[in-house]
Amino acid sequence: MQTIPAGKVTLSDRRMQRSWQVEVTAFQLAAHQVTQEHYAQVTGLRPSRTHGDRLPVESVSWWDALRFCNALSVREGLTPMYRLDDENAEWDAAADGYRLPTEAEWEHACRAGSTGPRYGELNEIAWYRANSAERMHEVGGKRPNAFGLYDMLGNAWDWCWDIYDAQVYGSYRVLRGGGWFDEHWSCRASVRRRSHPTLQLEDVGFRVARSLTP
């Protein structure tokens, strides 16, 4: 886990043609996406379609990611962040366990103080369609950003906590980061994608976050 300093990030909604600034408090974010080996250690499951212990776990839904966060919290003696039932997920702000990053946290962490579309030259920092041979790669194979985070762009999309656009897409959740099959324009810090929280896609994984307690 890397400690991400507090800061501000500007988010935008293309449909509403508006932008807004979000203040992000300091938090922790995993240097890598959850690997298939780690996911299996915590859950006993191997859902990925492409197999490899050091590959990002994929074909996991947003709900799967939340369940993993709770299971990992229990495994490490922490209080689970999420209260889950068949249809609802609530965030317990008083808990100290693992969780998904918010969309604002994700973009702030991805940018790591940079102001352009990416935190470095794309071929040096990301696996994407032009250099991935159209397959997933092991985590940590490209250069990290200034916060010590690997694969924030490319390889696999990251689930975030937030709802994408409730008025149009209902419960669809935000995906960030771009993936191994995406063109270069999808691998930018500001690009947003959406998916239904029950879907399991072969280019979507996640990384865990933790709030910093006072």
N, C-alpha and C positions, 0 to 999 in steps of 0.2 A: 504494500500500500504506500502511495506517495501522498504527502501532504500538499494540498493545493491551496495557495494563499487566497485571501479574500480579494474581490475585485468587482468590476462591472462589465456587463456584456449587453450588446444590443441584439435583440431578436426581432424577426420580421414575419409578417403574415402576408404572403403574396396575394391571396384572395381578397383580403380586406384592405390591401395596399396601405399597411401601417407598420410602424416600427416602434419598439418600446425598449427602454433600458431596464435591466434587472441587476440588482445588487446581489452578489453571491458571497456568502460568508465562507470562511475557511472550512475545508472538509478533506476527507481522504478518498482517493480513487486508486483502484488497482492498476499497477503498471502494465499488466497484460489482460486481455480478455480471459474469461474462465476457459480453461482447457478441458478437453475430453477426459483426461486422466483425473483432474480435480473434480469434475462433475460426477464421475463414476465413484470416486472415493466418498463423496458426500451423500449421493442419492442411490448408488448401486445401479444406475442406469447408464446406457450408452446410446442415446437417440440419434447421433450424427449419421449422415449418409456417407460421408467420406471419413475413413477411420485413421486415427493417429493420436497417440497420447498427448503430443504437444500441439496438435491442431486446435483451433478454437472450437468449443462445442457449438454445434448449430442444429437446426431443426428443433429448436426449443421455443415454445411460445412465451409470451409475456408472463402468463400465469406460471409457467414452468420456472421462469427466472425468479419470480417472487418466492415460490416454494423453495428454490435452492437457497436464496438469501436467508430465509427463516431457518432452514435445516443447517446451514453453515453457522448461523448465530448460535443455535442450540449446541452444536458440536464444539464450539469454542467457549461455551459458558456465558454467552451474551443474551440479552433480552431481544427476542425477535421484533423486527420493525413493523411487520404487517399482521393485521387481523384479517383473515381470509374466510369467506364462505363460498358457496357455489356461484354467486353472482357479483359479489362486492369485495373490494380490497380497501382497507383503511390503513393509513400511515400513523403509527404511534410515535409522535415527535419526542416523547420522553424516553424511548427505548435507545439502547446503545449498539444494536446489532447491525448487520449488513443490509444494504438496500440497493436499488437502482439509482443512478444519478438522475437529477432533474435535467430537463433539456438545457436550461440556463447553465447549470453546473457543467454539463458535458461540453458545451461550446466554449465556455470560459477555460476549461481544462485543455481542450483541444488547441485553442489558440496559443495558450502559454505565453501571453504577452505580445504575440505577433498581431499584425493588423491586416495582412493580405488574406487571400482566399485559402492559403495553406501555410503551415509552419515550416515548410522547407520545399526543396525541389521534389516533385512528385515521385520520380523513380527512386529517390533515395529514402523516402519515408513510407511508401505504400505499395502494396500488391494490388494491382487493378488490371483491367482487361488487357492492356498493352504489354504487360510484363509478367503476368501471373501464369501463363500457359493455361489459362481458364481453369484454375484449380486453387483450392485453399492451400495456404502455407503455414508452417509452424509459427507460433507467436514469437515476437522479438527479433525477427530476421532483418528488420529495417531500422533505420536510425530513429531514436526517440525524439520527442520534442523537448523543449527547455524544462519542462516539469518532470522529465524522466518517464513519460508515458509512451508506450509502443503501440503501433497499429491503430492510432486514433482515426486515421484515414485508411481506407482499403482493407482488404482481407475479409472482414465480416462486418456487417452493420451491427450497431449496438442498440438494444432496447433502452428506452428512457422511461421514466415514470409517467410523463405527461400525456394527456389526451391531445390528439392532433388538432381537431376542429370539431367540437361537439355538435355544432349546428348542422354541419354537412355530413360528417362521417361518424357521428355517434360516439361509440366507445373506442374507436381506433386509436392506437397509441403511436407515439413518435419513435422513429428510427433515425439514427445519425451515423455518419462516417463513411458511407460507401463500402463497396465490397469487391471481391476478386473478379466479378464478371462485369463490373460497371466501367463506363467510359470515364475519361478524366474529369469531365464536367460534374460528375456526381461525387467526386472525391474532393470536396471543399468543406471548410469548417461550418459554413452557413447552410448547407443543403439539408433539407428535411424530407423524409419519406414516412409513410404511414403503413400500418398493417393492423388487421383485427387481432385482438389480444389472444385469441385461441389458435391462430395460425402458426405452423411450424415450417420455416423456410430454410432452404439449404445455404443461404448466404447471410443468415441473421444469427448473431450470438449476443453476448452481453458481457459487461464487466461490473464488478461490485464497488459500491461506495460505502462510506461510513460518515456519519456526522461527528464533529468534534465536540465533546462535552466541555462545558466551562471548567 
